[in-house]
Amino acid sequence: MKPLGPIPAGFTAINGELAIGGRKASDLVAEAGRTPLFVYSRERIAARVAQLRAALPSEVTLNYAVKANPFAPVLGHMAGLVDGFDIASGGELKLVQGAGIDPARVSFAGPGKRDDELEAAILAGVTLNLESEGEAERALAIAGRLGVVPKLAVRVNPDFDLKGSGMKMGGGAKPFGIDAERVPALVKRLLSDGADWRGFHIFAGSQALDAAAIIETQAQTIALAARLTTEAGATPPKVNLGGGFGIPYFPGDEPLDLGAVGQALREQLGRLPSVLAGTAFCIELGRYLVGESGVYLTRIVDRKVSHGEVYLVTDGGLHHQLAASGNFGTVVRRNYPVAIASRFSAEVEEEASIVGCLCTPLDRLADKAGFPLAEVGDLVAVFCAGAYGASASPAMFLGQGPAAEVLV
Ligand SMILES: *Cc1c(COP(=O)(O)O)cnc(C)c1O
């Protein structure tokens, strides 16, 4: 039998069934009227933000990376919990505006911003995290034509990366940000043009569980910001330190030691280089805020045996759960935390593979793992589904369409 990933702490059963936000899985599905269904818990999101606030230095503000989960009720809930929002497209700008979020709280990163996206963001008063000199020139020209002073920050391609991170976003040649040595010249250019220069955005990687690696990256990020500040001869109003806090998905993964990260950051900010004395700091997080708050519920529609192996075939799959299927940035397929939601308290009785309904061998939600005996009609839960599930899976594949979503 292959092991399953660790179920996030705090999930309990009601009458033997998985409960989310105090509600039984079957009741949530009945209310939504269909499976597959993503359920996100308000309480778990709020608790996670509270943990971060308690661990991080109080002067560090907290941004939510919208791409992790742009579901409108989640954005609305976040609006009352975090300080800022990071978007990465004109589509996400519309989503945050639709959620009634003040554009002054929003910054916009991402390579390949179109002119119409730059224009909408500048008009709204969103801060642009510039990804290249070319983008800077287009933004200045658009702002000049509109007669608006643009809010512009510079995304730096750092000369280091976040060690052990699942996805490296800095260090060496990258499509993200501007190579550190060219940044001071660009800052001078922005200031001479009369732009409202907002500071630096330095994001070195994602999905790190190793506190020591995050601490080292934060130290390097602060040192880099100080060096660029000296070379540019201007104090950044704000430095976005990135984030990269990971969550456990796979067997053997241990949760990040948040206390250690917070303590180290407090010490680093306590002995800040004097050139950054007037600078504010923020952290931007996606999956750490919402990932463990979400559960994907899908129903077993068939139970079959092939060459002695049990297959539980569900009405969901990789079109909503690309990452859990092992096809989103992983080299070796390992099992996510998965359970039979409708028999959450039952013991392991058999080895089975849980597959999706798509006509491809890639569509596997759990491979040869131990489960209670499950029948057609039972509900399967895939945990850690609050981030990069609905938003990062090919919902249109095979004409399936999106899953239902609910915030409880
Ligand atoms: C994707 C991304 C994030 C969010 O990453 P998580 O791993 O979800 O925390 C934050 N900032 C930038 C620039 C990103 O590209």
The ligand as an SDF file (V2000), in Angstrom:
LIG
                    3D

 15 15  0  0  0  0  0  0  0  0999 V2000
    2.2160   32.5450   -7.1880 C   0  0  0  0  0  0  0  0  0  0  0  0
    2.7620   33.7080   -6.5070 C   0  0  0  0  0  0  0  0  0  0  0  0
    2.4960   33.9140   -5.1490 C   0  0  0  0  0  0  0  0  0  0  0  0
    1.7340   32.9280   -4.3110 C   0  0  0  0  0  0  0  0  0  0  0  0
    2.4690   31.7600   -4.1090 O   0  0  0  0  0  0  0  0  0  0  0  0
    1.9790   30.7240   -3.0030 P   0  0  0  0  0  0  0  0  0  0  0  0
    2.8840   29.5620   -3.1380 O   0  0  0  0  0  0  0  0  0  0  0  0
    0.5650   30.3890   -3.3010 O   0  0  0  0  0  0  0  0  0  0  0  0
    2.0910   31.4050   -1.6840 O   0  0  0  0  0  0  0  0  0  0  0  0
    2.9510   35.0670   -4.5760 C   0  0  0  0  0  0  0  0  0  0  0  0
    3.6410   35.9830   -5.3070 N   0  0  0  0  0  0  0  0  0  0  0  0
    3.9280   35.8110   -6.6120 C   0  0  0  0  0  0  0  0  0  0  0  0
    4.6790   36.8350   -7.3330 C   0  0  0  0  0  0  0  0  0  0  0  0
    3.5080   34.6670   -7.2550 C   0  0  0  0  0  0  0  0  0  0  0  0
    3.8080   34.4830   -8.5460 O   0  0  0  0  0  0  0  0  0  0  0  0
  1  2  1  0
  2  3  1  0
  2 14  2  0
  3  4  1  0
  3 10  2  0
  4  5  1  0
  5  6  1  0
  6  7  2  0
  6  8  1  0
  6  9  1  0
 10 11  1  0
 11 12  2  0
 12 13  1  0
 12 14  1  0
 14 15  1  0
M  END
$$$$
